[in-house]
Amino acid sequence: MPDAVRLSIGVVGPRTLDVRVSPEDADALEQGLASGSPTVKLETDEGPLTLVLAQVVYVQRAGREAHVGFGA
């Protein structure tokens, strides 16, 4: 997934899902949350994931992977 987006998805309970998805799947998740859809299916770097959106507490989206070291 060369243009993958990193998502941290907080769900009910003390759990966070950290996944990498395509930009299109990240947009589909945001649209599903905004529209009140019951579920959304994402293709992650580890395989398919179906989320029950009523259980999602927050989504943090990062466009680029973190890099160790100094950069400009």
VOROPA-256602 format. One record per residue (C-alpha): residue number from 1; residue in one letter; x, y, z. Coordinates in steps of 0.1 Angstrom, whole numbers. Layout:
% VOROPA-256602
[NUM,'A',[X,Y,Z]]
...
//
This chain:
% VOROPA-256602
[1,'M',[0,0,0]]
[2,'P',[23,28,-12]]
[3,'D',[-1,57,-5]]
[4,'A',[-15,42,27]]
[5,'V',[-31,63,54]]
[6,'R',[-25,54,90]]
[7,'L',[-56,54,112]]
[8,'S',[-60,51,149]]
[9,'I',[-96,41,156]]
[10,'G',[-108,42,191]]
[11,'V',[-136,19,199]]
[12,'V',[-158,14,230]]
[13,'G',[-138,-1,258]]
[14,'P',[-100,5,263]]
[15,'R',[-90,-4,228]]
[16,'T',[-75,13,198]]
[17,'L',[-71,-2,164]]
[18,'D',[-41,10,145]]
[19,'V',[-44,2,107]]
[20,'R',[-31,13,73]]
[21,'V',[-57,17,46]]
[22,'S',[-60,34,12]]
[23,'P',[-70,70,11]]
[24,'E',[-104,60,-4]]
[25,'D',[-111,36,25]]
[26,'A',[-102,64,50]]
[27,'D',[-126,87,32]]
[28,'A',[-153,59,32]]
[29,'L',[-149,56,70]]
[30,'E',[-153,93,76]]
[31,'Q',[-184,94,53]]
[32,'G',[-199,64,70]]
[33,'L',[-195,80,104]]
[34,'A',[-210,113,91]]
[35,'S',[-240,96,74]]
[36,'G',[-249,72,103]]
[37,'S',[-241,40,84]]
[38,'P',[-243,9,106]]
[39,'T',[-210,-6,94]]
[40,'V',[-181,0,70]]
[41,'K',[-157,-25,55]]
[42,'L',[-120,-15,52]]
[43,'E',[-92,-32,33]]
[44,'T',[-62,-29,57]]
[45,'D',[-26,-40,52]]
[46,'E',[-35,-70,74]]
[47,'G',[-67,-80,56]]
[48,'P',[-103,-70,56]]
[49,'L',[-119,-53,86]]
[50,'T',[-156,-46,92]]
[51,'L',[-163,-19,118]]
[52,'V',[-196,-14,136]]
[53,'L',[-197,24,135]]
[54,'A',[-218,27,166]]
[55,'Q',[-188,14,186]]
[56,'V',[-163,39,171]]
[57,'V',[-154,67,196]]
[58,'Y',[-128,85,176]]
[59,'V',[-106,83,144]]
[60,'Q',[-72,99,141]]
[61,'R',[-59,101,106]]
[62,'A',[-22,106,96]]
[63,'G',[-12,109,60]]
[64,'R',[25,99,64]]
[65,'E',[44,74,85]]
[66,'A',[65,88,113]]
[67,'H',[102,89,106]]
[68,'V',[129,86,131]]
[69,'G',[157,112,131]]
[70,'F',[160,148,120]]
[71,'G',[143,161,89]]
[72,'A',[134,194,74]]
//
